[in-house]
Amino acid sequence: MTEPASKPLAGATMIMSGGSRGIGLEIAKRAAADGANITLIAKTDQPHPRLPGTIHTAAAELEQTGGQVLAHVGDIRDDESVAEAVRKTVERFGGIDIVVNNASAIDLSPTDALSMKKYDLMQDINCRGSFLLAKLSIPHLRASAKAGRNPHVLTLSPPLNLDPKWAGSSLGYTIAKYGMSLTTLGLAEELKGDGIGVNSLWPRTTIATAAVENLLGGPEMVATSRTPAIYADSAYLVLTSPAAKTTGNFFIDDEVLAAHGITDLDEYRVVPGDGPLTTDLFL
């Protein structure tokens, strides 16, 4: 992606759920390259045998990229932990300009095979966690808008596609992800008079992450995926758009890029060539 001449996120403050690896880290790095301040709320304090990176390695990478980082080891499911992250962010950086609801749990099991423990985990992280972080950040986003700092809430969730096949194939996960999308729909309407952009972003294809490799399709699906960079580049374009005019949208990554004249997406393929890519869920 062609770099902009200026750095519109320089000095902006982003708070993100998750972000110690994968898509979230790439989005944060894109902002850090501008010189943004970034708070990560993540649980991974020690290395995991099947997952790359920790909140500490992510923070170091972001700082090397050019950002200032607050690494908050916490749980997006815990009210006080998230409230503390918001407080610390405001104390250190002076406010909040961008909220990214990135943290998500996935289990595509059918209803009779899905444990209620896993159902609750997806609800608590995906739906409730997104609602909570956005809710606690609203006063600071309003202050950001009044200061002319272009505040955004970006939630990594799909369009609200009511084709029954999605709920019919993985009801628990669909409820959890659509709960995130309803948060976008509702907050965009609720905050439309405040000059805060509230949007969702979803990928056209599967993205090469640990979740895709470990939980969905293994190395074969990774090979037919795009890299997290396409999500990060499209998120950057949304987050640098005029907030007051860019709200209530369910964006798809390649459509965002196309709207900015970027149509050659070969650089984002995990495996170069013209082979078919795996379309993501809910599309």
Residue, then its C-alpha position, 0 to 999 in steps of 0.5 A: m500500500t502506498e504510504p500517505a504523505s502525512k501521518p494523520l494518526a501522529g499523536a492520536t491515542m488508540i485503545m485496543s482489545g487483544g493485539s498481542r498478535g495477528i490482525g490486531l497487532e498489524i492494525a496497531k503497527r500501522a498506527a504506530a508507524d504514524g507515531a500513535n499512542i497505543t494501549l493494548i488490553a491482552k491476557t497473554d503475559q507469558p509465551h503460549p506453546r501454540l500462539p506467537g508473541t505476548i503483550h510484551t513482545a507486541a509492545a516492543e514491536l510497536e515501540q520499534t515501529g514508532g509508537q508509544v505503548l501502554a501494555h495492560v495485562g488484563d481481561i476484556r471480560d472483567d469490568e474493573s480491568v477494562a476500566e483501569a485500562v481506560r483510566k491508565t490510558v487517559e492518565r498517560f496519553g491525555g485522552i482516547d481517540i480510537v477504540v479498536n474492538n479486536a479481541s475475539a474467541i471462536d468455536l464453530s461447533p453446532t449447537d448440540a456440541l458447543s459447551m456452554k462454557k465456550y458459548d459464554l466465553m464467546q459472548d463475554i469476549n466478543c459481544r460484551g467485551s466490545f460493548l464494555l470497551a466502547k461504553l467506557s471510552i465514550p466520554h473520552l471519544r466525545a472529548s476527542a470530537k470536541a477537540g477536533r481529533n477525529p475519533h473512531v470506534l472500529t469493531l472487527s465484525p461482519p455485516l449483519n447477514l441474515d442468511p439462515k445458513w450462518a446461524g444454522s451452521s455455527l449458532g453460538y459463534t454467529i450470535a457472538k459476532y453479530g452481537m459485535s456488529l449490533t454494537t456498531l449499528g447501535l452506537a453509530e446511531e446513538l453517537k451520530g450527533d457527536g462526530i464519532g465514527v463507528n464502523s465494522l470491518w471484515p475481510r473478504t477472505t480468510i486471514a493467515t492467523a493462528a486461529v485459521e491455522n489452529l482452529l479452522g483449516g490448518p496450513e491448507m487454509v492459510a495457503t489460500s488466505r491473505t495476510p493480516a496486512i490487508y486488514a491493517d491497511s484497510a483499517y488505517l483508511v477507515l480510521t483516517s477518514p472523516a469520522a463525522k461522515t464515516t459512520g454506521n458502515f460494515f466495511i469489507d477490506d478489499e472494498v475499502l482499498a478499492a474505494h481508495g484506488i487500490t485494486d492490485l491485491d497480489e501483495y496480500r496473498v500468502v501464496p503468490g499466484d492466481g489460485p482461488l482464495t477462501t472466502d471468509l464467514f458471513l459473506 
